[in-house]
Amino acid sequence: MKMTPNYNLKKPTYEEFGDVELLNENADKIDAALKVLSDALGGIDLTNLSKAIANVDNKVTTHLEDEARHVTQAKQNNWNAASVAVNGGRLGETCKNLTNGDWNTATSNGWYMGSNMWNSPSGAPSANWYMGEVIVHNEQYMIQRVRPFSDRPKETYERFLLNGVWGPWEDVTFIKKLPTPTLAVLQAGWRQDAAAPLKYYKDNAGVVRISGRVFRNDGNSSRTAFILPVGYRPLSQVESVIGTGTGMVSYMSIHPDGNTVMWGEGASNFNMLVNTSFRTDA
């Protein structure tokens, strides 16, 4: 006869006689096991226990749904998106590479780089590499500031998006090499001093600087020594002190049309020493 594995309850088959004694024996074993279990529970009210378990389950659920204590799926998605932005380079350890792209697409806060790009300071796509930053107010207003890092590392360019329209790139470099002075082309009746010829240049701040010595040939009645080109002229007339070969002080007038007039009288081959500067925006 087969027996159950835990309490050895007898299991008669269809071929065996179903003895009432066997059924009673099984019932006695079950009753004894239930009594042991009841004594172990110490008279616990199972109905109240079920309610207590349900209450605990509700509190656990409420705790898990508390966004102040646990990360929701929405927050996790936002964090993942931010991680992609960082790992993608826009806000990461290196610039986001936009090579063969367009600077007009760099419209999120961050750092970018690229070559052969449209709308760069070089104009049409070229091999020049630029790297820089984008500062965003909103989708209609932002700033891009870039600099080349392959052949002209000291230049810095900047442009603005105003009301959704990009302005031109402007060279905003503060520190850069001063330009080579240009030799002034003198008017008839004037000549340069070989040792200190008259030259001019415009510095990074837009200030024109003129220095050198010139001679007015004997018999020359014209006081216009030379004419400054467009871009090197003042908005209003500028007066400047100059020295003369007679040891006296005279003056020079620089006109908005570029005419540079030197005043002074002297003997043959009268010379004038110039060292002056003026702004082109005032």
FENTA-V16358 format. One record per helix or strand. SS is the DSSP state (~ for helix, > for strand). FROM is the first residue (numbers start at 1). TO is the last residue. If there is no record, write none. Layout:
ss = [SS | SS]
from = [FROM | FROM]
to = [TO | TO]
//
This chain:
ss = [> | > | ~ | ~ | ~ | > | > | ~ | > | > | > | > | > | > | > | > | > | > | > | > | > | > | > | > | > | > | >]
from = [2 | 10 | 20 | 46 | 73 | 96 | 102 | 103 | 110 | 118 | 120 | 123 | 130 | 141 | 157 | 165 | 170 | 182 | 186 | 190 | 199 | 207 | 224 | 238 | 249 | 259 | 270]
to = [3 | 11 | 41 | 64 | 87 | 97 | 102 | 105 | 114 | 118 | 120 | 123 | 138 | 148 | 162 | 166 | 171 | 183 | 186 | 192 | 202 | 216 | 227 | 244 | 254 | 263 | 279]
//
